[in-house]
Amino acid sequence: MSQYILFDLDGTLIDHFTTIHKSVAYAQRMLGLPESDYATVRATVGGSVPITLGKLCGNENAADAEPLFREHFARIIFDDVFILPGADWLLRTLKRKGARLAVFTNKYAADSRAVLAHLGLDCWLDVIIGTGDPDCPYRKPDPRFTAYALEKLDCASEEALMVGDSPYDLAAAEAGCLSCHLVATGSHPMEQLREHLDEAHLHPDLYALAEQVFGLERPSN
C-alpha cells in the first residue's frame, strides 16, 4: 500500500456542488447572464474557479464574476456540503495504518481548510494543499503544483498515489509521474472516465477503491 496519498476534494471526498451551483448562479444573476443549471455546473467543476467561471459565464465576464461568486460562496460555504460515502472511514483507516495523507485541490486553500475542519476530516490529514496561498500561484494540472504538493507531503513521485474524480486530477498526476486512480463520484461519470484511464484505475466509489487498491474490507455498518 502506498504510504503517501493525495486526495482531490470536491467530488472525491466531499460533495459541495450545490453550494458551488448556487454561487455560480448568483454571479450570473448579478451580471445579467443566463443561469446555468446544476448538472452543467457539476460537470464543469475541477479546473479551479476562474476556469469554471470562464466556461459558464464567458471568458470576458470571468473577472467580474469571480468576486461575486466568492462573496456568495463565503456566505453559504457550510450550507449544503457533505462527506461522500466512505471518505471518513477511508481517511481514518489509512491514517491509522501509517499513511501520510494530503488533500490536493484546485479549491481555494482557505476554503478547503475551513470546510474540512467543519466536516471533521482535517484531523486525518497531514497537509491541505489548495490554490490561492501566497507561496502557491499554481493550479492543476500545472506540474509545478504537483511538485509543490509532493514537497509539502515530503515524498517522491514514485512513492505517491493520486485519488481524484476528473481528468484534471489525472493530468496533475501525470504531470508529476504519479500513479492515479479515479472515482466516479464527482464531475465525471464512469463512461467519461473510461476515455482517460483503464478499468483497473477506475472505481465507482471510495469503498470500491479501498477494496481494490488498498486491500481494505468495507465496513459492515
C-alpha positions as CSV (number, residue, x, y, z in Angstrom):
1,M,0.0,0.0,0.0
2,S,1.3,3.5,-0.9
3,Q,2.2,5.4,2.2
4,Y,1.7,8.8,0.6
5,I,-1.7,9.5,-0.8
6,L,-3.1,12.7,-2.3
7,F,-6.8,13.1,-2.5
8,D,-8.7,15.6,-4.6
9,L,-11.5,17.3,-2.6
10,D,-14.7,18.2,-4.5
11,G,-16.3,15.1,-5.9
12,T,-13.8,12.8,-4.3
13,L,-14.1,13.3,-0.5
14,I,-16.9,15.8,-0.3
15,D,-19.9,17.0,-2.3
16,H,-20.0,20.8,-2.4
17,F,-21.7,21.0,-5.8
18,T,-25.0,22.6,-4.6
19,T,-23.1,25.4,-2.9
20,I,-20.9,25.9,-6.0
21,H,-24.0,25.9,-8.3
22,K,-25.8,28.5,-6.1
23,S,-22.8,30.7,-6.1
24,V,-22.3,30.5,-9.9
25,A,-26.0,31.3,-10.4
26,Y,-25.7,34.3,-8.1
27,A,-22.8,35.7,-10.0
28,Q,-24.6,35.1,-13.3
29,R,-27.8,36.9,-12.0
30,M,-25.8,39.9,-10.7
31,L,-24.2,40.2,-14.2
32,G,-27.4,39.7,-16.1
33,L,-26.3,36.4,-17.6
34,P,-28.3,33.3,-18.2
35,E,-28.2,31.0,-15.1
36,S,-26.5,27.6,-15.6
37,D,-28.4,24.5,-14.3
38,Y,-27.0,22.3,-11.6
39,A,-25.9,19.5,-14.0
40,T,-24.0,21.9,-16.2
41,V,-22.1,23.4,-13.2
42,R,-21.3,20.0,-11.7
43,A,-19.9,18.8,-15.0
44,T,-17.7,21.9,-15.3
45,V,-16.1,21.9,-11.8
46,G,-12.5,20.8,-11.4
47,G,-10.2,23.3,-13.1
48,S,-10.4,26.0,-10.4
49,V,-12.9,28.8,-10.0
50,P,-11.5,31.1,-12.8
51,I,-11.6,28.2,-15.3
52,T,-15.2,27.2,-14.3
53,L,-16.5,30.8,-14.4
54,G,-14.8,31.3,-17.8
55,K,-16.7,28.3,-19.2
56,L,-20.0,29.2,-17.6
57,C,-20.0,33.0,-17.8
58,G,-17.8,33.5,-20.8
59,N,-14.1,34.4,-20.5
60,E,-14.9,38.1,-21.0
61,N,-17.1,38.0,-17.8
62,A,-15.0,35.7,-15.6
63,A,-13.0,38.5,-13.9
64,D,-16.2,40.3,-12.9
65,A,-17.9,37.0,-11.9
66,E,-15.2,35.8,-9.6
67,P,-15.6,38.3,-6.7
68,L,-19.4,37.8,-6.9
69,F,-19.0,34.1,-6.7
70,R,-16.6,34.3,-3.8
71,E,-18.8,36.7,-1.9
72,H,-21.8,34.4,-2.1
73,F,-19.8,31.2,-1.6
74,A,-18.4,32.6,1.7
75,R,-21.9,33.3,3.0
76,I,-23.2,29.8,2.3
77,I,-20.0,27.7,2.5
78,F,-21.3,25.2,5.0
79,D,-25.0,25.1,4.0
80,D,-25.0,22.2,1.5
81,V,-21.7,20.5,1.9
82,F,-21.5,16.8,3.0
83,I,-18.9,14.0,3.2
84,L,-19.1,11.4,0.4
85,P,-19.8,7.8,1.4
86,G,-16.7,6.1,2.7
87,A,-14.5,9.2,2.9
88,D,-14.3,9.5,6.7
89,W,-13.8,5.7,7.1
90,L,-11.1,5.6,4.4
91,L,-9.1,8.5,5.7
92,R,-9.3,7.3,9.2
93,T,-8.3,3.7,8.3
94,L,-5.4,4.7,6.1
95,K,-4.1,7.1,8.7
96,R,-4.2,4.5,11.4
97,K,-2.3,2.2,9.1
98,G,0.5,4.8,9.0
99,A,-0.1,6.5,5.7
100,R,0.6,10.2,5.2
101,L,-2.4,11.9,3.7
102,A,-3.0,15.1,1.8
103,V,-5.8,17.0,0.1
104,F,-4.6,18.3,-3.2
105,T,-7.3,20.5,-4.8
106,N,-7.9,23.4,-7.1
107,K,-10.3,24.8,-4.5
108,Y,-9.0,27.8,-2.6
109,A,-6.8,26.6,0.2
110,A,-8.5,28.7,2.9
111,D,-12.0,27.4,1.9
112,S,-10.7,23.8,1.8
113,R,-9.3,24.1,5.3
114,A,-12.5,25.7,6.6
115,V,-14.7,23.0,5.0
116,L,-12.5,20.1,6.1
117,A,-12.5,21.4,9.7
118,H,-16.3,21.9,9.6
119,L,-16.8,18.3,8.5
120,G,-14.2,16.9,10.9
121,L,-12.0,15.4,8.2
122,D,-8.9,17.6,8.8
123,C,-7.8,15.5,11.8
124,W,-6.8,12.7,9.4
125,L,-4.8,14.9,7.0
126,D,-1.1,15.7,7.2
127,V,-1.4,18.6,4.8
128,I,-4.1,20.5,2.9
129,I,-2.9,21.9,-0.4
130,G,-5.1,24.3,-2.4
131,T,-4.9,27.3,-4.6
132,G,-4.7,31.0,-3.6
133,D,-1.9,30.8,-1.0
134,P,0.8,33.5,-1.4
135,D,3.5,30.9,-2.0
136,C,1.5,28.8,-4.4
137,P,0.3,30.6,-7.5
138,Y,-0.4,27.3,-9.4
139,R,-3.4,25.1,-10.2
140,K,-3.9,21.6,-11.6
141,P,-2.6,20.3,-13.9
142,D,0.5,22.6,-13.7
143,P,3.4,20.3,-13.0
144,R,4.7,23.0,-10.6
145,F,1.6,22.5,-8.5
146,T,2.1,18.7,-8.3
147,A,5.8,19.3,-7.4
148,Y,4.7,21.7,-4.7
149,A,2.2,19.1,-3.3
150,L,4.9,16.4,-3.2
151,E,7.2,18.7,-1.4
152,K,4.6,19.5,1.2
153,L,3.8,15.8,1.7
154,D,7.6,15.2,1.8
155,C,7.7,12.3,-0.7
156,A,9.0,11.4,-4.1
157,S,6.6,10.9,-7.1
158,E,7.2,7.2,-7.2
159,E,6.1,6.9,-3.5
160,A,2.8,8.8,-4.1
161,L,-0.7,7.9,-5.3
162,M,-3.3,10.4,-6.5
163,V,-7.0,9.8,-6.0
164,G,-9.4,12.1,-7.8
165,D,-12.6,12.3,-9.8
166,S,-11.8,14.1,-13.0
167,P,-9.3,14.4,-15.9
168,Y,-7.8,17.4,-14.2
169,D,-6.7,15.1,-11.4
170,L,-5.3,12.6,-13.9
171,A,-3.4,15.3,-15.7
172,A,-2.0,16.6,-12.4
173,A,-0.8,13.1,-11.5
174,E,0.7,12.6,-15.0
175,A,2.5,15.9,-14.7
176,G,4.3,14.6,-11.7
177,C,4.7,11.0,-12.8
178,L,2.3,9.8,-10.0
179,S,0.1,6.7,-10.1
180,C,-3.5,7.8,-10.3
181,H,-7.0,6.3,-9.5
182,L,-10.3,8.0,-10.2
183,V,-13.7,7.5,-8.6
184,A,-17.0,8.2,-10.4
185,T,-18.5,10.2,-7.5
186,G,-17.9,13.7,-8.8
187,S,-17.9,15.7,-12.0
188,H,-17.5,12.8,-14.5
189,P,-19.4,9.6,-14.7
190,M,-17.7,6.3,-15.3
191,E,-18.3,6.2,-19.1
192,Q,-16.5,9.6,-19.4
193,L,-13.6,8.5,-17.2
194,R,-13.1,5.4,-19.3
195,E,-12.0,7.7,-22.1
196,H,-8.9,8.6,-20.0
197,L,-8.0,5.5,-17.9
198,D,-8.2,1.8,-17.9
199,E,-10.7,-0.1,-15.8
200,A,-8.1,-1.1,-13.2
201,H,-7.7,2.5,-12.2
202,L,-11.4,3.4,-12.2
203,H,-13.8,2.8,-9.3
204,P,-17.5,3.5,-8.8
205,D,-16.9,4.9,-5.3
206,L,-14.5,5.1,-2.4
207,Y,-15.5,1.8,-1.0
208,A,-14.5,0.0,-4.2
209,L,-11.3,2.0,-4.3
210,A,-10.5,1.0,-0.8
211,E,-11.0,-2.7,-1.6
212,Q,-9.3,-2.8,-4.9
213,V,-6.3,-0.5,-4.3
214,F,-5.7,-0.7,-0.6
215,G,-7.0,-4.1,0.3
216,L,-9.4,-2.8,2.9
217,E,-12.6,-4.6,3.8
218,R,-15.7,-2.5,3.6
219,P,-17.2,-1.9,7.0
220,S,-20.4,-3.8,7.7
221,N,-22.4,-0.9,9.1
